[in-house]
Amino acid sequence: MVPETADTEDAGRYPEYWEADVILRDGATAHLRPISPQDRDALLAFHQSQSEDTIYLRFFSYKPTLSARELDRFTRVDHTDRVCFVLLLGEQIIGVGRYDRTDDPQDAEVAFMISDAHQGRGIGSILLEHLAAAARENGIDHFSAEVLPENRKMLRVFAQAGYELTRRFDDGVVVVGFDIDPTEKSLAVMAAREHRAEALSMADLLTPASIAVVGASRHPGHAGHALVEHLLASGFAGRLSGVSPTPFEREGMVHATSIGEVPERVDLAVIAVPVDQVADVVDQCGAAGVRAVVVVTGGYAEAGAEGQARQTELVRRARSHGMRVVGPASLGLFNTAPESRFNASILPTVPREGPLGLFSQSGAIGMMLNAAALRHNVGVSTYLSAGNRADVSGNDMMQFWEDDAATRACGLYLQSVGNPRKFSRIARRLSLNKPVIVAKSEVTGLRLPPGHTGRTTQAPPGALDAMFRQAGVIRADTSEHLMDVAGILTGQPLPAGARTALVSNALALGQLMEDRCMQLGLEVAVTQAGVRTADGGDDALEELRRAVDSSLGAEAVDSAVVTLMPIPGTTPRAVAELVGRVGREHGKTVVVVFTGSTEPGAVSALHHADDGPDVPCFDSPGAALRALAKVVDYTRWRAQDQGRLAEPHGIDAEAAETLVETVLPRVAGDELLELDDSQARALLETYGIGLLRSERFTDPEDAPAAAARLGYPVALKTTDPNLRHRLDLGGVQLNIQDDAQLRTAIATMHRALAPFGTFDLEVQSMAPTGQAVVLRAIEDPLIGPVLSFGMAGDAVNLLEDWAHRVPPLTDQDVRRMVREPKASRKLLGHQGVPAADVDRLEDLVSRVALLKDRHPEIARVELNPVLVSSGSLTVLAASVGIGNARQRTDSARRAMRS
């Protein structure tokens, strides 16, 4: 390994993030890294183990071995003009991909060699993605390759990568060429491959044919005992093995003293041994061909630095064997589907079979979420407790759920979001077909899970919630709230809209619910708050049936909330069954609220009954309406036009990249390099963003000449970033007509700003009047690019009235973004002021979003102020900061992140 912080003779340097664990097409893991001189023996062994055909297709002749000179050339690269990646299982090389820069500095020739034993696992496409990403960082934008016509597999790798290919025949070979800048098609191909691989890796975990409990114990109270008991009780139909040094015989389970002695291959190993034994057990599992492990044992990252080191080593060992890891400190996982039912968790009681997939972090939260599902009697399809989330994450589970027919809604309780950009991308795609509910505490904010250090968020408050909304994610506050929402989503049809009928047998309850609906954005279409049920019995049920039937029968009603005081002579079960039946007849959403009951636990009893009603039941009108409002918001999101990626015309991304590369060498560590005015102007112009001309001066005697070059009238401003917009503090003077006024304005400004210090001044051409807005974009270490928009001044400075989005943005994302701040009404015609040219503003937002998404080195951009009128848009000032992009959390290369 030759990371960016170290040197080796003749070996060059490479960024540390070029190393990556990756998931292959079949769901197994492997390690990718740049080659080094220490790989000579491994590369020679790799070459000599290949067939004559494979060697011939790579070198156009048969070479049974590699000479010392060839080994030296192949393993010593500079990681700039010559880059080579190797893919490894343990210490064994299974694939090699390289590029060599040609005489054209922007072109490189690529070549690949994949092990005979591992072809068909998607290795070529992974190597190509990582080579292309490295090449772009080194200023290369085009790849070419010479391929023999019979090498159809390699030709297929290029053809299916999503790039626009050129082909020509030259002296018996096919010369393939393509630009390697990411395109919408190539990114879609990469995302589809990533989805298939990650979903398959999770299928190994969630649909195993054989399970082994390592640490199986006969002693009650031991995790290994509980795991065996729960697996047996769940009716697991596959092969179950208990692994422990001492005999532990149970009917339906085979005992072995080590994982290697289990007679047949194990798909899933659940490890419950002391922490000092886990690493050896993981190695034994890898040697035995186990596909995935669940580590119940704690004492890792949550235990401090020493535990973190153990956790890092644990994941490294597992991935070197191609295994996924759940945990450590996991409660386990279960699947309720009849054909693959099992409970490999320490949870003694799990929910019934149902359509809700569940994921949680940490053991305590996992127990809390499971208990909430039981209390609400919400059926669960699959459940996974990630513990410290060292490997398997919520993103992995969403990849699995997307293809899982048994899962119709997805619930996640998150303490942290390790890769929010990827989360947003997957969740947005998943939410279009299956609702995604995320419970995340308001007080935890955006942070890293145990052991994930070195990155802190800079994202503005509200950015993460904005990302959730953008992706269609339903945000829940607690596990109870999550289950309230899930109960509606899994037990009722989605409402067509927000039009709600309120049915009650108490007038006061009807009024209360009407007020709450207004607060939650639910439209009250019908209110029947005086249903006569005082007489009780069958007559009361018939009155209720007619009220619910007439309400749901109205064309202008999408859902109904039935809130009732106790009805004499009836039971909550009878009422719930009646309301549920009427709801099904109309095919509309309905929920029931039982309030004022003198029987404690009446609603809970309904939930827990084996033959209980399938209508969601609540004991609080507020909880029912809040859950319904979340469901309605989701249906609105799903029904709205998602738009297409915004692609403004007149953009020269290559010129922008060239400008950035000229200043990157001056960036030190994590610091930002602030571009001067001319550099910022030139960079923004590559994306079609023009700045109003201005000239800075220090000596007041230079001001008239500067103003003359611009042309009167001009504005005078301080260059201080905090005062340059403050007309009230004397930092701006407008509409200066001649030299005399300019000299007077300069003297006045110097006096006004004296208490704040000494600053340079500038003159600027006068802009047309308009509404002032501000547009800001940052590169957050966790979320990635974050775009923020608001009305300039107190709206953003004091009231935090911002709209946030995570690029890439569709045209509809942009449209909604500029209308989201409360003060944005001023742009649309307010109090007699003409509407601003919002089309021009949306075009500007699209350009900044694309600039920030394509160039992570541009760490910060702020346009402030931007004046928008009915016929013009003018950017008055801009600041641009360049930083070390390092590894964007969701870059154009597939990589597992722990």
Secondary structure, 3 states (H helix, E strand, C coil): CCCCCCCCCCCCCCCHHHCEEEECCCCCEEEEEECCHHHHHHHHHHHHCCCHHHHHHHHCCCCCCCCHHHHHHHHCCCCCCEEEEEEEECCEEEEEEEEEECCCCCEEEEEEEECHHHCCCCHHHHHHHHHHHHHHHCCCCEEEEEECCCCHHHHHHHHCCCCCEEEEEECCEEEEEEECCCCHHHHHHHHHHHHHHHHHHHHHHHCCCEEEEECCCCCCCCHHHHHHHHHHHCCCCCEEEEECCCCCCECCEEEECCHHHCCCCCCEEEECCCHHHHHHHHHHHHHCCCCEEEECCCCCHHHCHHHHHHHHHHHHHHHHCCCEEECCCCCEEEECCHHHCEEEECCCCCCCEEEEEEEECCHHHHHHHHHHHHHHCCCEEEEEECCCCCCCCHHHHHHHHHHCCCCCEEEEECCCCCCHHHHHHHHHHHHCCCCEEEECCCCCCCCCCCCCCCCCCCCCCCHHHHHHHHCCCEEECCHHHHHHHHHHHHHCCCCCCCEEEEEECCHHHHHHHHHHHHHHCCEEEEEECCCCCCCCHHHHHHHHHHHHHHHHHCCCCCEEEEEECCCCCCCHHHHHHHHHHHHHHHCCEEEEEECCCCCCCHHHHHHHCCCCCCCCEECCHHHHHHHHHHHHHHHHHHHCCCCCECCCCCCCHHHHHHHHHHHHHHCCCCCCEECCHHHHHHHHHCCCCCECCEEEECCHHHHHHHHHHHCCCEEEEECCCCCCCCHHHCCEEEEECCHHHHHHHHHHHHHHHHHHCCCCEEEEECCCCCEEEEEEEEEECCCEEEEEEEECCHHHHCCCCCEEECCCCEHHHHHHHHHCCHHHHHHHCECCECCCCHHHHHHHHHHHHHHHHHCCCEEEEEEEEEEECCCCEEECCEEEEECCCCCCCCCCCCCECC
